[in-house]
């Protein structure tokens, strides 16, 4: 199963779900993003980008190896 993070190309922050409220928000912390922002579903990934990314977004594939 793929694992993705969404990063803003403008602010370089990561999209994640707040552990306190469940609201989707941005964080500069990669650690927080890995704990609360990993997305494994392609449809959810597309919906989050549509709903929360005003500018361009970068999708980081955590499972892509080189």
Phi and psi restraints in degrees (range 20) as a CNS / XPLOR table:
assign (resid 1 and name C) (resid 2 and name N)
       (resid 2 and name CA) (resid 2 and name C) 1.0 -69.9 20.0 2
assign (resid 2 and name N) (resid 2 and name CA)
       (resid 2 and name C) (resid 3 and name N) 1.0 154.8 20.0 2
assign (resid 2 and name C) (resid 3 and name N)
       (resid 3 and name CA) (resid 3 and name C) 1.0 -131.0 20.0 2
assign (resid 3 and name N) (resid 3 and name CA)
       (resid 3 and name C) (resid 4 and name N) 1.0 128.6 20.0 2
assign (resid 3 and name C) (resid 4 and name N)
       (resid 4 and name CA) (resid 4 and name C) 1.0 -128.6 20.0 2
assign (resid 4 and name N) (resid 4 and name CA)
       (resid 4 and name C) (resid 5 and name N) 1.0 153.2 20.0 2
assign (resid 4 and name C) (resid 5 and name N)
       (resid 5 and name CA) (resid 5 and name C) 1.0 -120.5 20.0 2
assign (resid 5 and name N) (resid 5 and name CA)
       (resid 5 and name C) (resid 6 and name N) 1.0 149.5 20.0 2
assign (resid 5 and name C) (resid 6 and name N)
       (resid 6 and name CA) (resid 6 and name C) 1.0 -108.0 20.0 2
assign (resid 6 and name N) (resid 6 and name CA)
       (resid 6 and name C) (resid 7 and name N) 1.0 126.4 20.0 2
assign (resid 6 and name C) (resid 7 and name N)
       (resid 7 and name CA) (resid 7 and name C) 1.0 -123.2 20.0 2
assign (resid 7 and name N) (resid 7 and name CA)
       (resid 7 and name C) (resid 8 and name N) 1.0 137.3 20.0 2
assign (resid 7 and name C) (resid 8 and name N)
       (resid 8 and name CA) (resid 8 and name C) 1.0 -73.5 20.0 2
assign (resid 8 and name N) (resid 8 and name CA)
       (resid 8 and name C) (resid 9 and name N) 1.0 130.4 20.0 2
assign (resid 8 and name C) (resid 9 and name N)
       (resid 9 and name CA) (resid 9 and name C) 1.0 -77.2 20.0 2
assign (resid 9 and name N) (resid 9 and name CA)
       (resid 9 and name C) (resid 10 and name N) 1.0 -12.8 20.0 2
assign (resid 9 and name C) (resid 10 and name N)
       (resid 10 and name CA) (resid 10 and name C) 1.0 -92.6 20.0 2
assign (resid 10 and name N) (resid 10 and name CA)
       (resid 10 and name C) (resid 11 and name N) 1.0 -46.2 20.0 2
assign (resid 10 and name C) (resid 11 and name N)
       (resid 11 and name CA) (resid 11 and name C) 1.0 -106.5 20.0 2
assign (resid 11 and name N) (resid 11 and name CA)
       (resid 11 and name C) (resid 12 and name N) 1.0 -12.2 20.0 2
assign (resid 11 and name C) (resid 12 and name N)
       (resid 12 and name CA) (resid 12 and name C) 1.0 67.1 20.0 2
assign (resid 12 and name N) (resid 12 and name CA)
       (resid 12 and name C) (resid 13 and name N) 1.0 12.4 20.0 2
assign (resid 12 and name C) (resid 13 and name N)
       (resid 13 and name CA) (resid 13 and name C) 1.0 -83.0 20.0 2
assign (resid 13 and name N) (resid 13 and name CA)
       (resid 13 and name C) (resid 14 and name N) 1.0 162.9 20.0 2
assign (resid 13 and name C) (resid 14 and name N)
       (resid 14 and name CA) (resid 14 and name C) 1.0 -109.5 20.0 2
assign (resid 14 and name N) (resid 14 and name CA)
       (resid 14 and name C) (resid 15 and name N) 1.0 142.9 20.0 2
assign (resid 14 and name C) (resid 15 and name N)
       (resid 15 and name CA) (resid 15 and name C) 1.0 -83.8 20.0 2
assign (resid 15 and name N) (resid 15 and name CA)
       (resid 15 and name C) (resid 16 and name N) 1.0 137.1 20.0 2
assign (resid 15 and name C) (resid 16 and name N)
       (resid 16 and name CA) (resid 16 and name C) 1.0 -155.4 20.0 2
assign (resid 16 and name N) (resid 16 and name CA)
       (resid 16 and name C) (resid 17 and name N) 1.0 166.5 20.0 2
assign (resid 16 and name C) (resid 17 and name N)
       (resid 17 and name CA) (resid 17 and name C) 1.0 -94.9 20.0 2
assign (resid 17 and name N) (resid 17 and name CA)
       (resid 17 and name C) (resid 18 and name N) 1.0 127.4 20.0 2
assign (resid 17 and name C) (resid 18 and name N)
       (resid 18 and name CA) (resid 18 and name C) 1.0 -63.5 20.0 2
assign (resid 18 and name N) (resid 18 and name CA)
       (resid 18 and name C) (resid 19 and name N) 1.0 128.4 20.0 2
assign (resid 18 and name C) (resid 19 and name N)
       (resid 19 and name CA) (resid 19 and name C) 1.0 -67.1 20.0 2
assign (resid 19 and name N) (resid 19 and name CA)
       (resid 19 and name C) (resid 20 and name N) 1.0 -21.2 20.0 2
assign (resid 19 and name C) (resid 20 and name N)
       (resid 20 and name CA) (resid 20 and name C) 1.0 -84.8 20.0 2
assign (resid 20 and name N) (resid 20 and name CA)
       (resid 20 and name C) (resid 21 and name N) 1.0 -47.1 20.0 2
assign (resid 20 and name C) (resid 21 and name N)
       (resid 21 and name CA) (resid 21 and name C) 1.0 -109.8 20.0 2
assign (resid 21 and name N) (resid 21 and name CA)
       (resid 21 and name C) (resid 22 and name N) 1.0 -18.7 20.0 2
assign (resid 21 and name C) (resid 22 and name N)
       (resid 22 and name CA) (resid 22 and name C) 1.0 83.3 20.0 2
assign (resid 22 and name N) (resid 22 and name CA)
       (resid 22 and name C) (resid 23 and name N) 1.0 -5.1 20.0 2
assign (resid 22 and name C) (resid 23 and name N)
       (resid 23 and name CA) (resid 23 and name C) 1.0 -70.1 20.0 2
assign (resid 23 and name N) (resid 23 and name CA)
       (resid 23 and name C) (resid 24 and name N) 1.0 147.4 20.0 2
assign (resid 23 and name C) (resid 24 and name N)
       (resid 24 and name CA) (resid 24 and name C) 1.0 -82.6 20.0 2
assign (resid 24 and name N) (resid 24 and name CA)
       (resid 24 and name C) (resid 25 and name N) 1.0 130.7 20.0 2
assign (resid 24 and name C) (resid 25 and name N)
       (resid 25 and name CA) (resid 25 and name C) 1.0 -148.8 20.0 2
assign (resid 25 and name N) (resid 25 and name CA)
       (resid 25 and name C) (resid 26 and name N) 1.0 178.0 20.0 2
assign (resid 25 and name C) (resid 26 and name N)
       (resid 26 and name CA) (resid 26 and name C) 1.0 -108.5 20.0 2
assign (resid 26 and name N) (resid 26 and name CA)
       (resid 26 and name C) (resid 27 and name N) 1.0 146.8 20.0 2
assign (resid 26 and name C) (resid 27 and name N)
       (resid 27 and name CA) (resid 27 and name C) 1.0 -140.4 20.0 2
assign (resid 27 and name N) (resid 27 and name CA)
       (resid 27 and name C) (resid 28 and name N) 1.0 143.8 20.0 2
assign (resid 27 and name C) (resid 28 and name N)
       (resid 28 and name CA) (resid 28 and name C) 1.0 -80.5 20.0 2
assign (resid 28 and name N) (resid 28 and name CA)
       (resid 28 and name C) (resid 29 and name N) 1.0 -8.9 20.0 2
assign (resid 28 and name C) (resid 29 and name N)
       (resid 29 and name CA) (resid 29 and name C) 1.0 -87.3 20.0 2
assign (resid 29 and name N) (resid 29 and name CA)
       (resid 29 and name C) (resid 30 and name N) 1.0 117.8 20.0 2
assign (resid 29 and name C) (resid 30 and name N)
       (resid 30 and name CA) (resid 30 and name C) 1.0 -64.4 20.0 2
assign (resid 30 and name N) (resid 30 and name CA)
       (resid 30 and name C) (resid 31 and name N) 1.0 -38.0 20.0 2
assign (resid 30 and name C) (resid 31 and name N)
       (resid 31 and name CA) (resid 31 and name C) 1.0 -60.2 20.0 2
assign (resid 31 and name N) (resid 31 and name CA)
       (resid 31 and name C) (resid 32 and name N) 1.0 -46.5 20.0 2
assign (resid 31 and name C) (resid 32 and name N)
       (resid 32 and name CA) (resid 32 and name C) 1.0 -61.7 20.0 2
assign (resid 32 and name N) (resid 32 and name CA)
       (resid 32 and name C) (resid 33 and name N) 1.0 -41.6 20.0 2
assign (resid 32 and name C) (resid 33 and name N)
       (resid 33 and name CA) (resid 33 and name C) 1.0 -62.8 20.0 2
assign (resid 33 and name N) (resid 33 and name CA)
       (resid 33 and name C) (resid 34 and name N) 1.0 -41.1 20.0 2
assign (resid 33 and name C) (resid 34 and name N)
       (resid 34 and name CA) (resid 34 and name C) 1.0 -68.1 20.0 2
assign (resid 34 and name N) (resid 34 and name CA)
       (resid 34 and name C) (resid 35 and name N) 1.0 -36.6 20.0 2
assign (resid 34 and name C) (resid 35 and name N)
       (resid 35 and name CA) (resid 35 and name C) 1.0 -72.6 20.0 2
assign (resid 35 and name N) (resid 35 and name CA)
       (resid 35 and name C) (resid 36 and name N) 1.0 -36.8 20.0 2
assign (resid 35 and name C) (resid 36 and name N)
       (resid 36 and name CA) (resid 36 and name C) 1.0 -127.7 20.0 2
assign (resid 36 and name N) (resid 36 and name CA)
       (resid 36 and name C) (resid 37 and name N) 1.0 3.2 20.0 2
assign (resid 36 and name C) (resid 37 and name N)
       (resid 37 and name CA) (resid 37 and name C) 1.0 -125.5 20.0 2
assign (resid 37 and name N) (resid 37 and name CA)
       (resid 37 and name C) (resid 38 and name N) 1.0 7.5 20.0 2
assign (resid 37 and name C) (resid 38 and name N)
       (resid 38 and name CA) (resid 38 and name C) 1.0 -73.4 20.0 2
assign (resid 38 and name N) (resid 38 and name CA)
       (resid 38 and name C) (resid 39 and name N) 1.0 130.1 20.0 2
assign (resid 38 and name C) (resid 39 and name N)
       (resid 39 and name CA) (resid 39 and name C) 1.0 -114.9 20.0 2
assign (resid 39 and name N) (resid 39 and name CA)
       (resid 39 and name C) (resid 40 and name N) 1.0 130.6 20.0 2
assign (resid 39 and name C) (resid 40 and name N)
       (resid 40 and name CA) (resid 40 and name C) 1.0 -112.1 20.0 2
assign (resid 40 and name N) (resid 40 and name CA)
       (resid 40 and name C) (resid 41 and name N) 1.0 -4.5 20.0 2
assign (resid 40 and name C) (resid 41 and name N)
       (resid 41 and name CA) (resid 41 and name C) 1.0 -111.6 20.0 2
assign (resid 41 and name N) (resid 41 and name CA)
       (resid 41 and name C) (resid 42 and name N) 1.0 126.8 20.0 2
assign (resid 41 and name C) (resid 42 and name N)
       (resid 42 and name CA) (resid 42 and name C) 1.0 -62.7 20.0 2
assign (resid 42 and name N) (resid 42 and name CA)
       (resid 42 and name C) (resid 43 and name N) 1.0 -38.6 20.0 2
assign (resid 42 and name C) (resid 43 and name N)
       (resid 43 and name CA) (resid 43 and name C) 1.0 -66.9 20.0 2
assign (resid 43 and name N) (resid 43 and name CA)
       (resid 43 and name C) (resid 44 and name N) 1.0 -42.5 20.0 2
assign (resid 43 and name C) (resid 44 and name N)
       (resid 44 and name CA) (resid 44 and name C) 1.0 -64.5 20.0 2
assign (resid 44 and name N) (resid 44 and name CA)
       (resid 44 and name C) (resid 45 and name N) 1.0 -40.3 20.0 2
assign (resid 44 and name C) (resid 45 and name N)
       (resid 45 and name CA) (resid 45 and name C) 1.0 -57.3 20.0 2
assign (resid 45 and name N) (resid 45 and name CA)
       (resid 45 and name C) (resid 46 and name N) 1.0 -49.3 20.0 2
assign (resid 45 and name C) (resid 46 and name N)
       (resid 46 and name CA) (resid 46 and name C) 1.0 -62.7 20.0 2
assign (resid 46 and name N) (resid 46 and name CA)
       (resid 46 and name C) (resid 47 and name N) 1.0 -40.4 20.0 2
assign (resid 46 and name C) (resid 47 and name N)
       (resid 47 and name CA) (resid 47 and name C) 1.0 -66.9 20.0 2
assign (resid 47 and name N) (resid 47 and name CA)
       (resid 47 and name C) (resid 48 and name N) 1.0 -41.9 20.0 2
assign (resid 47 and name C) (resid 48 and name N)
       (resid 48 and name CA) (resid 48 and name C) 1.0 -62.1 20.0 2
assign (resid 48 and name N) (resid 48 and name CA)
       (resid 48 and name C) (resid 49 and name N) 1.0 -41.8 20.0 2
assign (resid 48 and name C) (resid 49 and name N)
       (resid 49 and name CA) (resid 49 and name C) 1.0 -63.4 20.0 2
assign (resid 49 and name N) (resid 49 and name CA)
       (resid 49 and name C) (resid 50 and name N) 1.0 -44.4 20.0 2
assign (resid 49 and name C) (resid 50 and name N)
       (resid 50 and name CA) (resid 50 and name C) 1.0 -63.3 20.0 2
assign (resid 50 and name N) (resid 50 and name CA)
       (resid 50 and name C) (resid 51 and name N) 1.0 -41.2 20.0 2
assign (resid 50 and name C) (resid 51 and name N)
       (resid 51 and name CA) (resid 51 and name C) 1.0 -79.9 20.0 2
assign (resid 51 and name N) (resid 51 and name CA)
       (resid 51 and name C) (resid 52 and name N) 1.0 -29.7 20.0 2
assign (resid 51 and name C) (resid 52 and name N)
       (resid 52 and name CA) (resid 52 and name C) 1.0 -123.7 20.0 2
assign (resid 52 and name N) (resid 52 and name CA)
       (resid 52 and name C) (resid 53 and name N) 1.0 -4.0 20.0 2
assign (resid 52 and name C) (resid 53 and name N)
       (resid 53 and name CA) (resid 53 and name C) 1.0 -111.9 20.0 2
assign (resid 53 and name N) (resid 53 and name CA)
       (resid 53 and name C) (resid 54 and name N) 1.0 103.5 20.0 2
assign (resid 53 and name C) (resid 54 and name N)
       (resid 54 and name CA) (resid 54 and name C) 1.0 -73.7 20.0 2
assign (resid 54 and name N) (resid 54 and name CA)
       (resid 54 and name C) (resid 55 and name N) 1.0 -41.8 20.0 2
assign (resid 54 and name C) (resid 55 and name N)
       (resid 55 and name CA) (resid 55 and name C) 1.0 -99.0 20.0 2
assign (resid 55 and name N) (resid 55 and name CA)
       (resid 55 and name C) (resid 56 and name N) 1.0 -145.1 20.0 2
assign (resid 55 and name C) (resid 56 and name N)
       (resid 56 and name CA) (resid 56 and name C) 1.0 -88.2 20.0 2
assign (resid 56 and name N) (resid 56 and name CA)
       (resid 56 and name C) (resid 57 and name N) 1.0 147.5 20.0 2
assign (resid 56 and name C) (resid 57 and name N)
       (resid 57 and name CA) (resid 57 and name C) 1.0 -121.2 20.0 2
assign (resid 57 and name N) (resid 57 and name CA)
       (resid 57 and name C) (resid 58 and name N) 1.0 151.8 20.0 2
assign (resid 57 and name C) (resid 58 and name N)
       (resid 58 and name CA) (resid 58 and name C) 1.0 -111.5 20.0 2
assign (resid 58 and name N) (resid 58 and name CA)
       (resid 58 and name C) (resid 59 and name N) 1.0 128.5 20.0 2
assign (resid 58 and name C) (resid 59 and name N)
       (resid 59 and name CA) (resid 59 and name C) 1.0 -97.8 20.0 2
assign (resid 59 and name N) (resid 59 and name CA)
       (resid 59 and name C) (resid 60 and name N) 1.0 119.4 20.0 2
assign (resid 59 and name C) (resid 60 and name N)
       (resid 60 and name CA) (resid 60 and name C) 1.0 -97.6 20.0 2
assign (resid 60 and name N) (resid 60 and name CA)
       (resid 60 and name C) (resid 61 and name N) 1.0 117.9 20.0 2
assign (resid 60 and name C) (resid 61 and name N)
       (resid 61 and name CA) (resid 61 and name C) 1.0 -89.1 20.0 2
assign (resid 61 and name N) (resid 61 and name CA)
       (resid 61 and name C) (resid 62 and name N) 1.0 109.5 20.0 2
assign (resid 61 and name C) (resid 62 and name N)
       (resid 62 and name CA) (resid 62 and name C) 1.0 -73.5 20.0 2
assign (resid 62 and name N) (resid 62 and name CA)
       (resid 62 and name C) (resid 63 and name N) 1.0 -15.5 20.0 2
assign (resid 62 and name C) (resid 63 and name N)
       (resid 63 and name CA) (resid 63 and name C) 1.0 -103.1 20.0 2
assign (resid 63 and name N) (resid 63 and name CA)
       (resid 63 and name C) (resid 64 and name N) 1.0 -2.2 20.0 2
assign (resid 63 and name C) (resid 64 and name N)
       (resid 64 and name CA) (resid 64 and name C) 1.0 -73.4 20.0 2
assign (resid 64 and name N) (resid 64 and name CA)
       (resid 64 and name C) (resid 65 and name N) 1.0 126.2 20.0 2
assign (resid 64 and name C) (resid 65 and name N)
       (resid 65 and name CA) (resid 65 and name C) 1.0 -113.3 20.0 2
assign (resid 65 and name N) (resid 65 and name CA)
       (resid 65 and name C) (resid 66 and name N) 1.0 152.9 20.0 2
